[in-house]
C-alpha cells in the first residue's frame, strides 16, 4: 500500500463528490466504462470509485453475455437503452467492447465483423460526445502471472470460486492471443473524443489512486469548459444556398390509379404482406419502416392499409411527436434506439429521427452544428440496424402545395377530420420553400443502399398507397430470396 494512500484519498473523495454535484447542476451526463483482463480489479475499482458518489445520481451496469432479448436486437441497443440522462452517471463493468474482446475470442464474432464493429463503436462514442456526453474509458491491465495468482486465490475459497469461469481460465491459458486482441482494440478505438486511460492493475491501491486522479482531472476540465461555454465551430447556417440535386421537383405528381384497379391491387398486396409477415417472424428478420412527408401527405392512410392484415402481435406503430421532457434529457436518437424492433418484428415510425434535419433545422430547435452532423449520425444508426439484419425502408409522401391546401380545407370542413388540422400546419406552409430545400438535402445525403429513401408520388392517394405496399413487398421478397440462397 502506498504510504500516503489514505491521506490522498481523504482529498480525492470529496473532490469527486463535489464534481458529481456540479455536473448534476450543469445537467451534464457521464459514462465511465471499465475494461481490462479478468481479475484485473474492475469490480473492486468500481466499488472504490462509487464511495465518493451520491447513490441517487449513478447506476452501475454489469455487462455479461447477451440475454435472449438482447440477442434479438442490434448489439449497441442495450447500451443506448442504458444512457444516463442529463446530470447522471452510468458506470459499466465491461461494456460495448465485449463484442470485440470476449465474444471475438470465443469466435462468436466472425472475422469480417470485427472491423465493422470497431467502426460502429467509434461512431457510437462520437455521437455521444458530440452531443455533450463525458465519456471516460478505463483499461486495467495485469500480467499473466498476477492473473494466475489471483485466479488461484479465488478458486481456493468456495465463496469466491464462482467468480472464475472456464472462459477466464482459457483466456489466461491463451493470454498472449487475448492480449493481442486487447491491444488491437485499444489502438482501433483510442480517439480524440474518447481516449483510453490505461491503468496498471497489478497494485490495487495505486490503481485506485490513478483512477481517481484521472477521473477528477477529466471532470474538472469538463466542468470548467462548460461553465464558461464551450467553443464550437459552427457549420454554415440555415440561410446557405442548397446546391445539390432537386429531388422532389422530379417527382411526377400526375401519376394516378383508378378506384377499381386500386381495390384489386390493394387486396392482392395485403394478402401478400400477411403471408410475408409470417415469413419474417419465422426467419427472425426485423423490419423498420419510416414515414415522412408533407402535412396531409397521406402517411396515416398508407400505414393503415399497410398494417391491415399484419398480425398485431408482431408490429407496432410509433407516432413521433416533439420530444417530451424525459426524452429531452437524452441524445436525440435515444428514443428511436429504444424502439428498434427485435428480430422477426416490425416497427413503423409515423415521423422519424429525420425531424432533426427538417423541423428542428428550420425552426431553430437544433444548432447548425447539431443538424449538420446529424446526417452521418442517422446513416450510422441505420447502418448498425442493417448490419444486424434489419430491412430499413424510408418513405417520403410527396404532394404539391395546391393539393395540400385542398386537403387542409377538406379537413377543416369535416367534423370527423377537423382535429387533424392545426394552426401550426397552416404556418408551416409559409416555409414550404425552406422545407423543400431541407428535404432535398436530406434525401440526397441519407438515401443509402442499406436504408433507401423512396419518394412516393402522393397527389393521388390510391397510387401512393399501392406504391408503398408494392415497395414493402418487393423489399421483403428480395431479402427472403437472398436468405434462401
DAMODA-V253187 format. One record per residue. D_CENTER is the distance of its C-alpha to the mean C-alpha in whole Angstrom. Layout:
[[D_CENTER] [D_CENTER]]
This chain:
[[43] [43] [46] [44] [41] [42] [43] [40] [37] [39] [38] [35] [34] [35] [33] [30] [30] [31] [28] [26] [28] [27] [24] [24] [26] [24] [21] [19] [16] [17] [15] [18] [17] [21] [21] [25] [28] [29] [31] [30] [30] [26] [27] [30] [29] [26] [29] [31] [28] [27] [31] [31] [28] [28] [27] [26] [23] [21] [20] [20] [18] [20] [18] [20] [20] [17] [19] [20] [17] [14] [16] [15] [12] [9] [10] [7] [7] [10] [9] [6] [9] [11] [10] [14] [15] [17] [20] [19] [18] [16] [18] [17] [20] [19] [15] [13] [16] [18] [16] [18] [21] [23] [21] [22] [25] [26] [25] [22] [20] [22] [24] [22] [18] [19] [19] [16] [14] [15] [14] [10] [11] [13] [10] [7] [10] [12] [9] [9] [13] [14] [12] [15] [14] [17] [16] [19] [19] [22] [24] [27] [30] [33] [36] [36] [40] [38] [36] [38] [40] [38] [37] [41] [41] [38] [40] [43] [42] [41] [39] [37] [37] [34] [32] [33] [32] [33] [30] [31] [34] [33] [31] [34] [36] [34] [33] [34] [32] [29] [29] [29] [26] [25] [26] [24] [21] [22] [24] [20] [18] [21] [19] [21] [17] [17] [21] [22] [25] [27] [29] [32] [32] [36] [37] [35] [37] [36] [33] [32] [34] [32] [29] [30] [31] [28] [26] [28] [29] [25] [25] [28] [27] [24] [26] [29] [27] [25] [28] [30] [27] [24] [26] [23] [24] [23] [23] [26] [26] [26] [29] [29] [30] [28] [30] [28] [29] [30] [28] [28] [32] [32] [32] [35] [35] [38] [37] [38] [39] [42] [42] [43] [41] [38] [39] [40] [37] [35] [36] [36] [32] [31] [33] [31] [28] [29] [30] [27] [25] [27] [27] [23] [23] [26] [24] [21] [19] [16] [16] [14] [16] [15] [18] [19] [23] [26] [27] [29] [28] [28] [24] [26] [28] [27] [24] [27] [29] [26] [26] [29] [30] [27] [27] [25] [24] [22] [20] [19] [19] [16] [18] [16] [18] [18] [16] [18] [19] [17] [14] [15] [15] [11] [9] [9] [6] [6] [8] [7] [5] [8] [10] [9] [13] [14] [16] [19] [18] [17] [15] [16] [15] [18] [17] [13] [11] [13] [15] [14] [17] [19] [20] [19] [20] [23] [24] [23] [20] [18] [20] [21] [19] [16] [16] [17] [14] [12] [13] [12] [9] [8] [11] [9] [6] [9] [10] [8] [9] [13] [13] [13] [15] [14] [16] [14] [17] [17] [20] [22] [25] [28] [31] [33] [34] [38] [36] [34] [37] [38] [36] [35] [39] [39] [37] [39] [42] [40] [40] [38] [35] [36] [33] [31] [32] [32] [33] [30] [30] [33] [32] [29] [32] [33] [30] [30] [31] [28] [25] [27] [26] [23] [22] [24] [22] [19] [20] [22] [19] [16] [18] [17] [19] [16] [15] [18] [19] [23] [25] [27] [30] [31] [34] [35] [33] [35] [34] [30] [30] [31] [29] [26] [27] [29] [26] [24] [27] [27] [23] [24] [27] [26] [23] [26] [29] [27] [26] [30] [31]]
